[in-house]
Amino acid sequence: LSEERYVKVLFASLCQVKDNKFIGSNARLMAARRFSEPELSKANQLIDVCEKSIVVPSNSTEFCALGRLVRKCFKEE
């Protein structure tokens, strides 16, 4: 299983991506199960930033552009 396929399957199984979009509300639910304050606030801020900034170009032919962009946003933010 390639890294791109793994990331796509992982995010999809966690219900964080659908129809080539990052689903911030589902990511926030998962964060609430995993973190307590102050980490939860930081996680939610990160999710908010990434939810607004992640856009897959309509002409992208990359297999899992969304997974790469989510990873990139989380890492950079």
Distance bins in CASP14 RR format, pairs under 12 A and 6 or more apart:
PFRMAT RR
TARGET T0000
AUTHOR 0000-0000-0000
RMODE 2
METHOD distances of the structure
MODEL  1
1 7 0 0 0 0 1 0 0 0 0 0 0
1 8 0 0 0 0 0 1 0 0 0 0 0
1 9 1 0 0 1 0 0 0 0 0 0 0
1 10 0 0 0 0 0 1 0 0 0 0 0
1 64 0 0 0 0 0 1 0 0 0 0 0
2 8 0 0 0 0 1 0 0 0 0 0 0
2 9 0 0 0 0 0 1 0 0 0 0 0
2 63 0 0 0 0 1 0 0 0 0 0 0
2 64 0 0 0 0 1 0 0 0 0 0 0
2 68 0 0 0 0 0 1 0 0 0 0 0
3 9 0 0 0 0 0 1 0 0 0 0 0
3 10 0 0 0 0 0 1 0 0 0 0 0
3 63 0 0 0 0 0 1 0 0 0 0 0
3 64 0 0 0 0 1 0 0 0 0 0 0
3 67 0 0 0 0 0 1 0 0 0 0 0
3 68 0 0 0 0 1 0 0 0 0 0 0
3 71 0 0 0 0 1 0 0 0 0 0 0
4 10 0 0 0 0 0 1 0 0 0 0 0
4 11 0 0 0 0 0 1 0 0 0 0 0
4 62 1 0 0 1 0 0 0 0 0 0 0
4 63 1 0 1 0 0 0 0 0 0 0 0
4 64 1 0 1 0 0 0 0 0 0 0 0
4 65 0 0 0 0 1 0 0 0 0 0 0
4 66 0 0 0 0 0 1 0 0 0 0 0
4 67 1 0 0 1 0 0 0 0 0 0 0
4 68 1 0 0 1 0 0 0 0 0 0 0
4 69 0 0 0 0 0 1 0 0 0 0 0
4 71 0 0 0 0 0 1 0 0 0 0 0
5 11 0 0 0 0 0 1 0 0 0 0 0
5 12 0 0 0 0 0 1 0 0 0 0 0
5 63 1 0 0 1 0 0 0 0 0 0 0
5 64 1 0 0 1 0 0 0 0 0 0 0
5 67 0 0 0 0 0 1 0 0 0 0 0
5 68 0 0 0 0 0 1 0 0 0 0 0
6 12 0 0 0 0 0 1 0 0 0 0 0
6 13 0 0 0 0 0 1 0 0 0 0 0
6 63 0 0 0 0 0 1 0 0 0 0 0
6 64 0 0 0 0 1 0 0 0 0 0 0
6 67 0 0 0 0 0 1 0 0 0 0 0
6 68 0 0 0 0 0 1 0 0 0 0 0
6 71 0 0 0 0 0 1 0 0 0 0 0
7 13 0 0 0 0 0 1 0 0 0 0 0
7 14 0 0 0 0 0 1 0 0 0 0 0
7 16 0 0 0 0 0 1 0 0 0 0 0
7 17 0 0 0 0 1 0 0 0 0 0 0
7 62 0 0 0 0 0 1 0 0 0 0 0
7 63 0 0 0 0 1 0 0 0 0 0 0
7 64 1 0 1 0 0 0 0 0 0 0 0
7 65 0 0 0 0 0 1 0 0 0 0 0
7 66 0 0 0 0 1 0 0 0 0 0 0
7 67 1 0 1 0 0 0 0 0 0 0 0
7 68 1 0 0 1 0 0 0 0 0 0 0
7 69 0 0 0 0 0 1 0 0 0 0 0
7 70 1 0 0 1 0 0 0 0 0 0 0
7 71 1 0 0 1 0 0 0 0 0 0 0
7 72 0 0 0 0 0 1 0 0 0 0 0
7 74 0 0 0 0 0 1 0 0 0 0 0
8 14 0 0 0 0 0 1 0 0 0 0 0
8 16 0 0 0 0 0 1 0 0 0 0 0
8 17 1 0 0 1 0 0 0 0 0 0 0
8 18 0 0 0 0 0 1 0 0 0 0 0
8 20 0 0 0 0 0 1 0 0 0 0 0
8 56 0 0 0 0 0 1 0 0 0 0 0
8 62 0 0 0 0 0 1 0 0 0 0 0
8 63 1 0 0 1 0 0 0 0 0 0 0
8 64 1 0 1 0 0 0 0 0 0 0 0
8 65 0 0 0 0 1 0 0 0 0 0 0
8 66 1 0 0 1 0 0 0 0 0 0 0
8 67 1 0 0 1 0 0 0 0 0 0 0
8 68 0 0 0 0 1 0 0 0 0 0 0
8 69 0 0 0 0 0 1 0 0 0 0 0
8 70 0 0 0 0 0 1 0 0 0 0 0
8 71 0 0 0 0 0 1 0 0 0 0 0
9 16 0 0 0 0 0 1 0 0 0 0 0
9 17 0 0 0 0 0 1 0 0 0 0 0
9 63 0 0 0 0 0 1 0 0 0 0 0
9 64 0 0 0 0 1 0 0 0 0 0 0
9 67 0 0 0 0 0 1 0 0 0 0 0
10 16 0 0 0 0 1 0 0 0 0 0 0
10 17 0 0 0 0 1 0 0 0 0 0 0
10 30 0 0 0 0 0 1 0 0 0 0 0
10 64 0 0 0 0 1 0 0 0 0 0 0
10 66 0 0 0 0 0 1 0 0 0 0 0
10 67 0 0 0 0 1 0 0 0 0 0 0
10 70 0 0 0 0 0 1 0 0 0 0 0
10 71 0 0 0 0 0 1 0 0 0 0 0
11 17 1 0 1 0 0 0 0 0 0 0 0
11 18 0 0 0 0 1 0 0 0 0 0 0
11 20 0 0 0 0 0 1 0 0 0 0 0
11 21 0 0 0 0 0 1 0 0 0 0 0
11 22 0 0 0 0 1 0 0 0 0 0 0
11 23 0 0 0 0 1 0 0 0 0 0 0
11 24 0 0 0 0 0 1 0 0 0 0 0
11 26 0 0 0 0 1 0 0 0 0 0 0
11 27 0 0 0 0 1 0 0 0 0 0 0
11 30 0 0 0 0 0 1 0 0 0 0 0
11 50 0 0 0 0 0 1 0 0 0 0 0
11 54 0 0 0 0 0 1 0 0 0 0 0
11 64 0 0 0 0 1 0 0 0 0 0 0
11 65 0 0 0 0 0 1 0 0 0 0 0
11 66 1 0 0 1 0 0 0 0 0 0 0
11 67 1 0 1 0 0 0 0 0 0 0 0
11 68 0 0 0 0 0 1 0 0 0 0 0
11 69 0 0 0 0 0 1 0 0 0 0 0
11 70 1 0 0 1 0 0 0 0 0 0 0
11 71 0 0 0 0 1 0 0 0 0 0 0
11 74 0 0 0 0 0 1 0 0 0 0 0
12 18 1 0 0 1 0 0 0 0 0 0 0
12 19 0 0 0 0 0 1 0 0 0 0 0
12 20 0 0 0 0 0 1 0 0 0 0 0
12 21 0 0 0 0 0 1 0 0 0 0 0
12 22 0 0 0 0 0 1 0 0 0 0 0
12 23 0 0 0 0 0 1 0 0 0 0 0
12 26 0 0 0 0 0 1 0 0 0 0 0
12 64 0 0 0 0 1 0 0 0 0 0 0
12 66 0 0 0 0 1 0 0 0 0 0 0
12 67 0 0 0 0 1 0 0 0 0 0 0
12 70 0 0 0 0 0 1 0 0 0 0 0
13 26 0 0 0 0 0 1 0 0 0 0 0
13 30 0 0 0 0 0 1 0 0 0 0 0
14 22 0 0 0 0 0 1 0 0 0 0 0
14 23 0 0 0 0 1 0 0 0 0 0 0
14 24 0 0 0 0 0 1 0 0 0 0 0
14 26 1 0 0 1 0 0 0 0 0 0 0
14 27 0 0 0 0 1 0 0 0 0 0 0
14 29 0 0 0 0 1 0 0 0 0 0 0
14 30 1 0 0 1 0 0 0 0 0 0 0
14 31 0 0 0 0 0 1 0 0 0 0 0
14 33 0 0 0 0 0 1 0 0 0 0 0
14 34 0 0 0 0 0 1 0 0 0 0 0
14 67 0 0 0 0 0 1 0 0 0 0 0
14 70 0 0 0 0 0 1 0 0 0 0 0
15 21 0 0 0 0 0 1 0 0 0 0 0
15 22 0 0 0 0 0 1 0 0 0 0 0
15 23 1 0 0 1 0 0 0 0 0 0 0
15 24 0 0 0 0 1 0 0 0 0 0 0
15 25 0 0 0 0 1 0 0 0 0 0 0
15 26 1 0 1 0 0 0 0 0 0 0 0
15 27 0 0 0 0 1 0 0 0 0 0 0
15 28 0 0 0 0 0 1 0 0 0 0 0
15 29 0 0 0 0 1 0 0 0 0 0 0
15 30 0 0 0 0 1 0 0 0 0 0 0
16 22 1 0 0 1 0 0 0 0 0 0 0
16 23 1 0 1 0 0 0 0 0 0 0 0
16 24 1 0 0 1 0 0 0 0 0 0 0
16 25 0 0 0 0 1 0 0 0 0 0 0
16 26 1 0 1 0 0 0 0 0 0 0 0
16 27 1 0 1 0 0 0 0 0 0 0 0
16 28 0 0 0 0 1 0 0 0 0 0 0
16 29 0 0 0 0 1 0 0 0 0 0 0
16 30 1 0 0 1 0 0 0 0 0 0 0
16 31 0 0 0 0 0 1 0 0 0 0 0
16 47 0 0 0 0 1 0 0 0 0 0 0
16 50 0 0 0 0 0 1 0 0 0 0 0
16 51 0 0 0 0 0 1 0 0 0 0 0
16 54 0 0 0 0 0 1 0 0 0 0 0
16 66 0 0 0 0 1 0 0 0 0 0 0
16 67 0 0 0 0 1 0 0 0 0 0 0
16 70 1 0 0 1 0 0 0 0 0 0 0
16 71 0 0 0 0 0 1 0 0 0 0 0
16 73 0 0 0 0 0 1 0 0 0 0 0
16 74 0 0 0 0 0 1 0 0 0 0 0
17 23 1 0 0 1 0 0 0 0 0 0 0
17 24 0 0 0 0 1 0 0 0 0 0 0
17 26 0 0 0 0 1 0 0 0 0 0 0
17 27 0 0 0 0 1 0 0 0 0 0 0
17 50 0 0 0 0 0 1 0 0 0 0 0
17 51 0 0 0 0 0 1 0 0 0 0 0
17 54 0 0 0 0 1 0 0 0 0 0 0
17 56 0 0 0 0 1 0 0 0 0 0 0
17 64 0 0 0 0 1 0 0 0 0 0 0
17 65 0 0 0 0 0 1 0 0 0 0 0
17 66 1 0 1 0 0 0 0 0 0 0 0
17 67 1 0 0 1 0 0 0 0 0 0 0
17 68 0 0 0 0 0 1 0 0 0 0 0
17 69 0 0 0 0 1 0 0 0 0 0 0
17 70 1 0 0 1 0 0 0 0 0 0 0
17 71 0 0 0 0 0 1 0 0 0 0 0
18 24 0 0 0 0 0 1 0 0 0 0 0
18 25 0 0 0 0 0 1 0 0 0 0 0
18 26 0 0 0 0 1 0 0 0 0 0 0
18 27 0 0 0 0 0 1 0 0 0 0 0
18 66 0 0 0 0 1 0 0 0 0 0 0
19 56 0 0 0 0 0 1 0 0 0 0 0
19 66 0 0 0 0 1 0 0 0 0 0 0
20 54 0 0 0 0 0 1 0 0 0 0 0
20 55 0 0 0 0 1 0 0 0 0 0 0
20 56 1 0 1 0 0 0 0 0 0 0 0
20 57 0 0 0 0 0 1 0 0 0 0 0
20 58 0 0 0 0 1 0 0 0 0 0 0
20 60 0 0 0 0 1 0 0 0 0 0 0
20 62 0 0 0 0 0 1 0 0 0 0 0
20 63 0 0 0 0 0 1 0 0 0 0 0
20 64 0 0 0 0 1 0 0 0 0 0 0
20 65 1 0 0 1 0 0 0 0 0 0 0
20 66 1 0 1 0 0 0 0 0 0 0 0
20 67 0 0 0 0 1 0 0 0 0 0 0
20 69 0 0 0 0 0 1 0 0 0 0 0
20 70 0 0 0 0 0 1 0 0 0 0 0
21 27 0 0 0 0 0 1 0 0 0 0 0
21 50 0 0 0 0 0 1 0 0 0 0 0
21 51 0 0 0 0 1 0 0 0 0 0 0
21 52 0 0 0 0 0 1 0 0 0 0 0
21 54 0 0 0 0 1 0 0 0 0 0 0
21 55 0 0 0 0 1 0 0 0 0 0 0
21 56 1 0 0 1 0 0 0 0 0 0 0
21 65 0 0 0 0 0 1 0 0 0 0 0
21 66 1 0 0 1 0 0 0 0 0 0 0
21 67 0 0 0 0 0 1 0 0 0 0 0
21 69 0 0 0 0 0 1 0 0 0 0 0
21 70 0 0 0 0 0 1 0 0 0 0 0
22 28 0 0 0 0 0 1 0 0 0 0 0
22 46 0 0 0 0 0 1 0 0 0 0 0
22 47 0 0 0 0 1 0 0 0 0 0 0
22 48 0 0 0 0 0 1 0 0 0 0 0
22 49 0 0 0 0 0 1 0 0 0 0 0
22 50 1 0 0 1 0 0 0 0 0 0 0
22 51 1 0 1 0 0 0 0 0 0 0 0
22 52 0 0 0 0 1 0 0 0 0 0 0
22 53 0 0 0 0 1 0 0 0 0 0 0
22 54 1 0 1 0 0 0 0 0 0 0 0
22 55 0 0 0 0 1 0 0 0 0 0 0
22 56 0 0 0 0 1 0 0 0 0 0 0
22 65 0 0 0 0 0 1 0 0 0 0 0
22 66 1 0 0 1 0 0 0 0 0 0 0
22 67 0 0 0 0 1 0 0 0 0 0 0
22 68 0 0 0 0 0 1 0 0 0 0 0
22 69 1 0 0 1 0 0 0 0 0 0 0
22 70 1 0 1 0 0 0 0 0 0 0 0
22 71 0 0 0 0 0 1 0 0 0 0 0
22 72 0 0 0 0 0 1 0 0 0 0 0
22 73 0 0 0 0 1 0 0 0 0 0 0
22 74 0 0 0 0 0 1 0 0 0 0 0
23 29 0 0 0 0 1 0 0 0 0 0 0
23 30 0 0 0 0 0 1 0 0 0 0 0
23 47 0 0 0 0 1 0 0 0 0 0 0
23 50 0 0 0 0 0 1 0 0 0 0 0
23 51 0 0 0 0 1 0 0 0 0 0 0
23 54 0 0 0 0 0 1 0 0 0 0 0
23 66 0 0 0 0 0 1 0 0 0 0 0
23 70 0 0 0 0 0 1 0 0 0 0 0
24 30 0 0 0 0 1 0 0 0 0 0 0
24 31 0 0 0 0 1 0 0 0 0 0 0
24 32 0 0 0 0 0 1 0 0 0 0 0
24 43 0 0 0 0 0 1 0 0 0 0 0
24 44 0 0 0 0 1 0 0 0 0 0 0
24 46 0 0 0 0 0 1 0 0 0 0 0
24 47 1 0 1 0 0 0 0 0 0 0 0
24 48 1 0 0 1 0 0 0 0 0 0 0
24 49 0 0 0 0 0 1 0 0 0 0 0
24 50 1 0 0 1 0 0 0 0 0 0 0
24 51 1 0 1 0 0 0 0 0 0 0 0
24 52 0 0 0 0 1 0 0 0 0 0 0
24 53 0 0 0 0 0 1 0 0 0 0 0
24 54 0 0 0 0 1 0 0 0 0 0 0
24 70 0 0 0 0 1 0 0 0 0 0 0
24 73 0 0 0 0 0 1 0 0 0 0 0
24 74 0 0 0 0 0 1 0 0 0 0 0
25 31 0 0 0 0 0 1 0 0 0 0 0
25 32 0 0 0 0 0 1 0 0 0 0 0
25 44 0 0 0 0 0 1 0 0 0 0 0
25 47 0 0 0 0 1 0 0 0 0 0 0
25 48 0 0 0 0 0 1 0 0 0 0 0
25 51 0 0 0 0 1 0 0 0 0 0 0
26 32 0 0 0 0 0 1 0 0 0 0 0
26 33 0 0 0 0 0 1 0 0 0 0 0
26 47 0 0 0 0 1 0 0 0 0 0 0
26 51 0 0 0 0 0 1 0 0 0 0 0
27 33 0 0 0 0 0 1 0 0 0 0 0
27 34 0 0 0 0 0 1 0 0 0 0 0
27 35 0 0 0 0 0 1 0 0 0 0 0
27 40 0 0 0 0 0 1 0 0 0 0 0
27 43 0 0 0 0 1 0 0 0 0 0 0
27 44 0 0 0 0 1 0 0 0 0 0 0
27 45 0 0 0 0 0 1 0 0 0 0 0
27 46 0 0 0 0 1 0 0 0 0 0 0
27 47 1 0 1 0 0 0 0 0 0 0 0
27 48 0 0 0 0 1 0 0 0 0 0 0
27 49 0 0 0 0 0 1 0 0 0 0 0
27 50 0 0 0 0 1 0 0 0 0 0 0
27 51 1 0 0 1 0 0 0 0 0 0 0
27 54 0 0 0 0 0 1 0 0 0 0 0
27 70 0 0 0 0 1 0 0 0 0 0 0
27 73 0 0 0 0 0 1 0 0 0 0 0
27 74 0 0 0 0 1 0 0 0 0 0 0
28 34 0 0 0 0 0 1 0 0 0 0 0
28 35 0 0 0 0 0 1 0 0 0 0 0
28 40 0 0 0 0 1 0 0 0 0 0 0
28 41 0 0 0 0 0 1 0 0 0 0 0
28 43 1 0 0 1 0 0 0 0 0 0 0
28 44 1 0 1 0 0 0 0 0 0 0 0
28 45 0 0 0 0 0 1 0 0 0 0 0
28 46 0 0 0 0 0 1 0 0 0 0 0
28 47 1 0 1 0 0 0 0 0 0 0 0
28 48 0 0 0 0 1 0 0 0 0 0 0
28 50 0 0 0 0 0 1 0 0 0 0 0
28 51 0 0 0 0 1 0 0 0 0 0 0
29 35 0 0 0 0 0 1 0 0 0 0 0
29 40 0 0 0 0 0 1 0 0 0 0 0
29 43 0 0 0 0 0 1 0 0 0 0 0
29 44 0 0 0 0 0 1 0 0 0 0 0
29 47 0 0 0 0 0 1 0 0 0 0 0
30 40 0 0 0 0 0 1 0 0 0 0 0
30 43 0 0 0 0 1 0 0 0 0 0 0
30 44 0 0 0 0 0 1 0 0 0 0 0
30 47 0 0 0 0 1 0 0 0 0 0 0
31 37 0 0 0 0 0 1 0 0 0 0 0
31 39 0 0 0 0 1 0 0 0 0 0 0
31 40 1 0 0 1 0 0 0 0 0 0 0
31 41 0 0 0 0 1 0 0 0 0 0 0
31 42 0 0 0 0 1 0 0 0 0 0 0
31 43 1 0 1 0 0 0 0 0 0 0 0
31 44 1 0 0 1 0 0 0 0 0 0 0
31 45 0 0 0 0 0 1 0 0 0 0 0
31 46 0 0 0 0 1 0 0 0 0 0 0
31 47 1 0 0 1 0 0 0 0 0 0 0
31 48 0 0 0 0 0 1 0 0 0 0 0
31 50 0 0 0 0 0 1 0 0 0 0 0
31 74 0 0 0 0 0 1 0 0 0 0 0
32 39 0 0 0 0 0 1 0 0 0 0 0
32 40 1 0 0 1 0 0 0 0 0 0 0
32 41 0 0 0 0 0 1 0 0 0 0 0
32 43 0 0 0 0 1 0 0 0 0 0 0
32 44 0 0 0 0 1 0 0 0 0 0 0
32 47 0 0 0 0 0 1 0 0 0 0 0
33 40 0 0 0 0 1 0 0 0 0 0 0
33 43 0 0 0 0 0 1 0 0 0 0 0
34 40 0 0 0 0 1 0 0 0 0 0 0
34 42 0 0 0 0 0 1 0 0 0 0 0
34 43 1 0 0 1 0 0 0 0 0 0 0
34 44 0 0 0 0 0 1 0 0 0 0 0
34 47 0 0 0 0 0 1 0 0 0 0 0
35 41 0 0 0 0 1 0 0 0 0 0 0
35 42 0 0 0 0 1 0 0 0 0 0 0
35 43 1 0 1 0 0 0 0 0 0 0 0
35 44 0 0 0 0 1 0 0 0 0 0 0
35 45 0 0 0 0 0 1 0 0 0 0 0
35 46 0 0 0 0 0 1 0 0 0 0 0
35 47 0 0 0 0 0 1 0 0 0 0 0
36 42 0 0 0 0 0 1 0 0 0 0 0
36 43 0 0 0 0 0 1 0 0 0 0 0
37 43 0 0 0 0 0 1 0 0 0 0 0
37 44 0 0 0 0 0 1 0 0 0 0 0
38 44 0 0 0 0 0 1 0 0 0 0 0
38 45 0 0 0 0 0 1 0 0 0 0 0
39 45 0 0 0 0 0 1 0 0 0 0 0
39 46 0 0 0 0 0 1 0 0 0 0 0
40 46 0 0 0 0 0 1 0 0 0 0 0
40 47 0 0 0 0 0 1 0 0 0 0 0
41 47 0 0 0 0 0 1 0 0 0 0 0
41 48 0 0 0 0 0 1 0 0 0 0 0
42 48 0 0 0 0 0 1 0 0 0 0 0
42 49 0 0 0 0 0 1 0 0 0 0 0
42 74 0 0 0 0 0 1 0 0 0 0 0
42 77 0 0 0 0 0 1 0 0 0 0 0
43 49 0 0 0 0 0 1 0 0 0 0 0
43 50 0 0 0 0 0 1 0 0 0 0 0
43 74 0 0 0 0 1 0 0 0 0 0 0
43 77 0 0 0 0 0 1 0 0 0 0 0
44 50 0 0 0 0 0 1 0 0 0 0 0
44 51 0 0 0 0 0 1 0 0 0 0 0
45 51 0 0 0 0 0 1 0 0 0 0 0
45 52 0 0 0 0 0 1 0 0 0 0 0
45 74 0 0 0 0 0 1 0 0 0 0 0
45 77 0 0 0 0 1 0 0 0 0 0 0
46 52 0 0 0 0 0 1 0 0 0 0 0
46 53 0 0 0 0 0 1 0 0 0 0 0
46 54 0 0 0 0 0 1 0 0 0 0 0
46 70 0 0 0 0 0 1 0 0 0 0 0
46 73 0 0 0 0 1 0 0 0 0 0 0
46 74 1 0 0 1 0 0 0 0 0 0 0
46 75 0 0 0 0 0 1 0 0 0 0 0
46 76 0 0 0 0 0 1 0 0 0 0 0
46 77 1 0 1 0 0 0 0 0 0 0 0
47 53 0 0 0 0 0 1 0 0 0 0 0
47 54 0 0 0 0 0 1 0 0 0 0 0
47 70 0 0 0 0 0 1 0 0 0 0 0
47 73 0 0 0 0 1 0 0 0 0 0 0
47 74 0 0 0 0 1 0 0 0 0 0 0
47 77 0 0 0 0 1 0 0 0 0 0 0
48 54 0 0 0 0 0 1 0 0 0 0 0
48 73 0 0 0 0 0 1 0 0 0 0 0
48 77 0 0 0 0 1 0 0 0 0 0 0
49 70 0 0 0 0 0 1 0 0 0 0 0
49 73 1 0 0 1 0 0 0 0 0 0 0
49 74 0 0 0 0 1 0 0 0 0 0 0
49 76 0 0 0 0 1 0 0 0 0 0 0
49 77 1 0 1 0 0 0 0 0 0 0 0
50 66 0 0 0 0 0 1 0 0 0 0 0
50 67 0 0 0 0 0 1 0 0 0 0 0
50 69 0 0 0 0 1 0 0 0 0 0 0
50 70 1 0 0 1 0 0 0 0 0 0 0
50 71 0 0 0 0 1 0 0 0 0 0 0
50 72 0 0 0 0 1 0 0 0 0 0 0
50 73 1 1 0 0 0 0 0 0 0 0 0
50 74 1 0 0 1 0 0 0 0 0 0 0
50 75 0 0 0 0 0 1 0 0 0 0 0
50 76 0 0 0 0 1 0 0 0 0 0 0
50 77 1 0 0 1 0 0 0 0 0 0 0
51 69 0 0 0 0 0 1 0 0 0 0 0
51 70 0 0 0 0 1 0 0 0 0 0 0
51 73 0 0 0 0 1 0 0 0 0 0 0
51 74 0 0 0 0 0 1 0 0 0 0 0
51 77 0 0 0 0 0 1 0 0 0 0 0
52 73 0 0 0 0 1 0 0 0 0 0 0
52 77 0 0 0 0 0 1 0 0 0 0 0
53 69 0 0 0 0 1 0 0 0 0 0 0
53 70 0 0 0 0 0 1 0 0 0 0 0
53 72 0 0 0 0 1 0 0 0 0 0 0
53 73 1 0 0 1 0 0 0 0 0 0 0
53 74 0 0 0 0 0 1 0 0 0 0 0
53 76 0 0 0 0 1 0 0 0 0 0 0
53 77 0 0 0 0 1 0 0 0 0 0 0
54 65 0 0 0 0 1 0 0 0 0 0 0
54 66 1 0 0 1 0 0 0 0 0 0 0
54 67 0 0 0 0 1 0 0 0 0 0 0
54 68 0 0 0 0 1 0 0 0 0 0 0
54 69 1 0 1 0 0 0 0 0 0 0 0
54 70 1 0 0 1 0 0 0 0 0 0 0
54 71 0 0 0 0 0 1 0 0 0 0 0
54 72 0 0 0 0 1 0 0 0 0 0 0
54 73 1 0 1 0 0 0 0 0 0 0 0
54 74 0 0 0 0 1 0 0 0 0 0 0
54 76 0 0 0 0 0 1 0 0 0 0 0
54 77 0 0 0 0 0 1 0 0 0 0 0
55 65 0 0 0 0 1 0 0 0 0 0 0
55 66 0 0 0 0 1 0 0 0 0 0 0
55 69 1 0 0 1 0 0 0 0 0 0 0
55 70 0 0 0 0 0 1 0 0 0 0 0
55 73 0 0 0 0 0 1 0 0 0 0 0
56 62 0 0 0 0 1 0 0 0 0 0 0
56 63 0 0 0 0 0 1 0 0 0 0 0
56 64 0 0 0 0 1 0 0 0 0 0 0
56 65 1 0 1 0 0 0 0 0 0 0 0
56 66 1 0 1 0 0 0 0 0 0 0 0
56 67 0 0 0 0 1 0 0 0 0 0 0
56 68 0 0 0 0 1 0 0 0 0 0 0
56 69 1 0 0 1 0 0 0 0 0 0 0
56 70 0 0 0 0 0 1 0 0 0 0 0
56 72 0 0 0 0 0 1 0 0 0 0 0
56 73 0 0 0 0 0 1 0 0 0 0 0
57 65 1 0 0 1 0 0 0 0 0 0 0
57 66 0 0 0 0 0 1 0 0 0 0 0
57 68 0 0 0 0 0 1 0 0 0 0 0
57 69 0 0 0 0 1 0 0 0 0 0 0
58 65 0 0 0 0 0 1 0 0 0 0 0
59 65 0 0 0 0 0 1 0 0 0 0 0
60 66 0 0 0 0 1 0 0 0 0 0 0
60 67 0 0 0 0 0 1 0 0 0 0 0
60 68 0 0 0 0 1 0 0 0 0 0 0
60 69 0 0 0 0 1 0 0 0 0 0 0
62 68 1 0 0 1 0 0 0 0 0 0 0
62 69 0 0 0 0 1 0 0 0 0 0 0
64 70 0 0 0 0 1 0 0 0 0 0 0
64 71 0 0 0 0 1 0 0 0 0 0 0
64 72 0 0 0 0 0 1 0 0 0 0 0
65 71 0 0 0 0 0 1 0 0 0 0 0
65 72 0 0 0 0 0 1 0 0 0 0 0
66 72 0 0 0 0 0 1 0 0 0 0 0
66 73 0 0 0 0 0 1 0 0 0 0 0
67 73 0 0 0 0 1 0 0 0 0 0 0
67 74 0 0 0 0 1 0 0 0 0 0 0
67 75 0 0 0 0 0 1 0 0 0 0 0
68 74 0 0 0 0 0 1 0 0 0 0 0
68 75 0 0 0 0 0 1 0 0 0 0 0
69 75 0 0 0 0 0 1 0 0 0 0 0
69 76 0 0 0 0 0 1 0 0 0 0 0
69 77 0 0 0 0 0 1 0 0 0 0 0
70 76 0 0 0 0 0 1 0 0 0 0 0
70 77 0 0 0 0 0 1 0 0 0 0 0
71 77 0 0 0 0 0 1 0 0 0 0 0
END
